[in-house]
Amino acid sequence: MNIAVLGHGTVGSGVVETIESKNKKLSDKTPDNSIDIKYILDLNDFPELSYCDKFTKDFQVILNDESVKVVVETIGGINPAFEYTMQAIQKGKSVVSSNKELVATKGFEILKAAEENNVNYFFEASVGGGIPIIRPISNCLAANKIDRVTGILNGTTNFIFSKMIDDKMSFEEALKLAQDNGYAEKDPTDDIEGFDAMRKICILSSLCYGHHIYPKEVYSEGISKIKNEDIYFANDLGFVIKLIADSQKIEDDKIQVITAPMLVDKHNQLANVNGVFNAVLVNGDATGEVLFYGKGAGKMPTASAVVADVLDCANHLKKRKNFGWGEHIDNFVADYLDRKSAFYLRAETENYQKSVEEIQQIFEGKCTISEEKNGQFAFITPIDTERNIENLKSKIKKSSIVAILRCLEENV
């Protein structure tokens, strides 16, 4: 079976290296005992590579070659990835992608085209990198009604938090170290502002709840405003801070989805996921809570997931797998301001005792409050909607609120 790889960046080159180095083992897992990379699309030349003869700059060459049965899209972004994907599918070629932005934004449209053309569109690598999560949810957990998916879906931000917690680094220092180690891009916006994790939770939510969830519907908050004081007070109160992507069914026709830094109780499984590792908790009515854990990114882990999808396509060339989700429904995603949780607030004060008295009066004595340090303290509110917490926060006069974060609630 001939395949083409679009893009020879980090993931694309990893896919080529994996298939080239393990060709015999992989070929044995295909119906015709062969898997060959016929083309690699890239605008750059790589004359030093042993497979330099496979490169082309013309997508039409790939598109019009009927011997190419599977196209691997690792370009990233929307265009030209979307255009190439749709053209390949309309030509009867299955497509495998690691492109989370494309799947989150155009997934339903592409899946519908794949169904109409009796081919497959797989994207295991778009969410967990090397962590199997798409296939287990769609296959292994198919008998379950899934009511919640919660996870740490971005290794860069998790690495940054680990350094802030363990090594007392500032956010800026930890980010620079992540960049120096190759965990963060030169422009880290997608990671540190939560967009990467948000796209991934959109994909998981679409898969779990059956309707396409667009990124524009999901409230997303990044980690760039987190200070060392927040790390300190969270620890003092029995928590760690993680960038959490959380999606849960609240009614038959309504879900809540959010991506934001949250306080996680130290006894929670996610609190102990450190460094560049990711973890996803899936709660099904039959299985209960299931944890998926591993390296969520990186060249070879992600390439591994892509190649697994290629093999799946190879084994379903003549019979398409029933896979995907339905169209978008208006108002399926609830307003994030109605989401319930406890909240962490950090405050500055000149009179700690009077501030504590005022806060306990406003929140009816139900707050957990830290000790004062350098004119600051923090407290955890009782569980309420964000809308109500904002209203109560406005009543605080004896201290100045300088930070507010959500707490991850296991059962609200």
N, C-alpha and C positions, 0 to 999 in steps of 0.2 A: 504494500500500500504506500503510495506517495503522499507526502504532506508538504505544506509550505509554511514557513514561519515568517510572520510580519513583525519586523523589528529585531535588532540585534543588540539591544541594551542589556541591562542586568538580567532580567528574566528571560528574554529571548535567547541570549547567549547560553544561559543555564540550561534551557530546553535543548538546544543543539548539542551541547556538551554531554548531557545525560543520554540522549538518543545515540549519539556517536560512540560513546564509551561503553554503553550497555546494549548495543544493537541486537546481539544474538539472543540475550535473555528476553528483551522486549519483543523481538520478532516472534519468538516462540509463543507469545500470548495473543497473537493475532490469527485470524482465520487462514490467511494465505502465507503465514510464517515470514512476513516481511514488513518492515517499517523503514521507509527511506525518506530522508529530507531531500526533496528535489530542488526547492528554491528557498532562498532567504531574502526577504525584501528589506533593503536599507539604503538610505541616501549616501552612506559612507562606504568607502572601499576598505577591505581588510586583506591586503595581499599577503600578509604574513601568516594567515591561517591556512591550515591544511585543507580546509573545505572552501577556499576562496572562490572556486569555480561555481559554487551554488548561488552566489549573490546576483541579485537583479535590482534595478531601480524602477522597473516597470510592473505595476500591479496587473496590468492587462495580460501579461505573459502568464501569470499564475491563474488568472480568472479564466482564460481561454484554453488552458491545458486540462483536458478531460481526465487525464490520469491522476490529477491531484484530487484526492477525496476529502482531505481534512485541511483546514486552514487554521493556524494557531496565531491569534491576534495578541501581541504583547506591546503594541504601540503606546497605549495609554491615551487618556483624554477622549474627547467625543469625536472630533474630526481630525484626520480622515478615517478613524477606526470604525465609526458607525457606517459610513458609506461603503467601505471595503467589506465589512461584515455582511451588510444587506446584499451587496452584489454577489458575494460568494454563496450565500444561502440561496439566492434566486437562481444561481447556476447549478444548484443541486449539491453543493459542498457543505459538509458539516463544519462548524466553527467552534473552536475552544478559545476561551479568553481568560486573562488574569486581570482584566480592566474593570476595577470596581466602579469607577465613575460612569463608564458606559453602561454597565449592567444596572446600576441604581437609577440611571436617568432614562435609559431606552430599553430596559430589559423586556417589558411586556411586548413592545413592538417587535423586537427581534425574535422572541419566543413564538409569537404568532406567525411571523414569516417562516420560521423553521418548521412549524406544524404544517403550514400551507404547502411547503415544498418538500415535506417528508424527509427532513434531515434533522440533525441534532445541534443544539447550542448548549454547551456545557461551560461552567465557570467556577469550578471548585476553588481555584486559586485566588478568586477575587475577594474572599472574605478572610479566611484563616491562614493564608499562605500555605505552609506545610501541614496545618492542622486539618484533618478531615472533618468537615462540618456540614457542607451542602449535601453531600451524598448520604451521610447518616440521617439527617433530618428528613430527606425526601424518601429514603428507602427503609432504613433500620427503625426509624421512629414513625413510620407511616400509620401504624395502628393507634397512635396517640393523638389526642386533642391537645395541642401545645398551647399553654396559656401564658407562658413567659419565657423570654430569652434575655439574659443579662450577661454582659461580659466586658473584659478588657480586650479591646480589639485593635489597639495600636501599640506596637512595641517601643516606638520612639518615646512617646510620652511616659510609658511605664518605666523605661530606663531613666528618664529625667527624674521622675518621682523617687525612684530607688536611690539615686545619688543624693537627692535633697534630704531623704530620710536617713540613709545610712552614713553618708559622708558629710552631711551638713552643708552641702554646696548650695549656692544660690541658684535660682532658675536659670539665669544667664550663664553661669559656669557649667551647669549640667547640660544645657543645650549645646554649648561649644564642645564639650567632651563627646556628646552624641554625634555631632558633626565630624569631629576628628576621627571617631571610630567607624564612621560610615553608616551610622544608624539613622542620621537625619540628613536631609538634603541641604544644599546651600541655601535654598529658600524653603524653610520648614513649615510654611504657613498651613498646608493641608493637615499636617500632623498636630502641631501645637494649638491650632484653633479648632480642632475637633472635626474637621470636614471628612478626613479619612475614615474615622470610626463611625461617623454619621452615615456615610454611604454604605458601609458594611452592615449596619443595623437595619438600614432600609432594605437591603437584599434579604437578610434573614427574616425580617418581618413580612416581606412579600411572600416568601416561601412558606412561612409558618401559618400565615393567616389568609392566604389565597388571593390577595388583591395587590396590585402594584402600588407601592408606597414611594412617592417622589421625595427626593432630598429637600425640596422647598417646603414640604409639609412638616419637617422635623426640626424642632428647636435644638440648636447646637451651641455649645459654649466651650471655649478652649481653656488652656491651663496657664496662659502667659501672665495672668494676674495673681497667681498663687505665690504667696510669700513664705519665707522661712518661719515667720510667726504662726502662719496657719498650720504648717507641719508640726510645730512645737505644741500648739494648743490642741490640735487633733489627737496627738499622741497622749497628752495629758488627760484627755477625756476618754481614751480607750479606742481610738480610731486611727486609721491611716487614710491618706487621700489617694484616690485613683481616678483616672479618666474612665467613666463608666458609660457604656451604651446599654440602654434598658428599653425593652419593648414588652408590653403586657396587654392581654385581652381584658377589657373591663366590662364589656357587654357583647352580645352576639354581633352587633353591628358597629362596635367602637373599640379602638385600641389607643393606648398611650405610648408614645415613643419619644425618647429624649437622649441626647448625648451631652454629658457635662461632668466636670470634676465633682466627685462625691466623697463624703466620709464613709468609709467601710469599717464596720466593726472588726476588731482584730481576730475574732473567732470565726469570721466568715471565710470560706475557702478562697475567695478572691483577694483577701487581704495579704495572703502569702504568695501571690503571683508577682515575681520580681524581675528586674532586668528587662531584657527584650522579649520576655515570654508573654504570651497571650493566653486567655482562658475564656471559655464560653459555658455558661450554665443554662441548660435547656430543661424546662419543667413540663413534663407530659402527664396526662391523667392516669396512664397505666404504669409508666416507669418511675414516676416521681422525678427527682432532680438528677440530671446526668451532666457530668463535667467533661469538657473537651479542653485539653491543655497541650501546649507546645510552643515552638517558635513560630510566631505568626507572620514572619517576613524573612527576607534574605534570599539570595540568589538560588541556592540549590533546594531549600525547602519548598519555595514557590514553584520552581521548575518541576519538582517531584509531583506536585498536585496537577500541574498542566499536563505532564506526560501521562498520568493516570487517566485524565479525561480523554487524551488522544487514543489510548488503548480502548477506552469505553466506546468511543466513536467507531473504532476499527471493528469492534464486535457487534455494532448495531448499524452497519451500512445499509442493510437490506430491510431492517425493521426499526423504525424510530422509537425511542423510549418516550413514554408518557411522563413528561417532566415540565415543571414550570408553575405559573400562577395565572390568575385571571386579571381582567382589566381593573383600572383604578375606579374607586367609588368616592364620590364627594363626601366630605365630612366623616370619613372612616377614622381619621386620626383626630383624636380629641385635643382640645386646647391644653397646652402644657401647664397653664396657670391653674387648671383644675386637678392637676396631679397631686396626690397626697404623699407627704413624707415629713420627717422631722427635718429641721434646718439648723445649720451651724452659723452663728453670727460672731464676728470678732469686733470688739468695741474699744475705743479709747476713752479714758475717763480721768477726771481729776479727783474724784471721790468714789472709790471702788464700792464702799459699803452702801452709799445712797443709790448708786447705779444698780446694785444687786437688788436692793429693796424695790426699786421702781420696776425692774424687769419681772421680778416674781409677782408683783401686783398685776402687771399687764397680762402675764401669762398664767395667772391663777396659781402660782406656786409650783408649776409643773416643769420648770426648766432645770437642767443640769448645768452648773456654772463652774468654770475653772477658777483657780487662784489667779490673783493679779500678778502681772510681770511687766515691769517697765512702763507702767501706766496703761497697760492693755489687759484685757481678759476676753474669754470666749464663753459662749453658752449654747446649749442644744435645746431647741424648742420642743414642745409636744407635737405629735403628728397633726398636720392640718394641710389645707390646700395652699399652694403658693400665693394665690390671690389673697387669702385671709392673712397669711404671714406678712405680706407686704403692708397690709392695712395696720396690723398690730405693730410692725416695726416703726411706722410713722409716728406712733405715740411715744416712742422713747425720746426723752428730752435730756436726761442727766448724763448721757454718754453719746458718743458719736460712733455710729456703725460704719466700719471701714471695709468689711468683707462679709459676704453671705454665700454659703454653699449648701447644697442639698445633702441629706444623708441617704444612703442606700437602705431602703426598708425591705426586709425579706418577705414580710406579709403585712400589707396595709389594709 
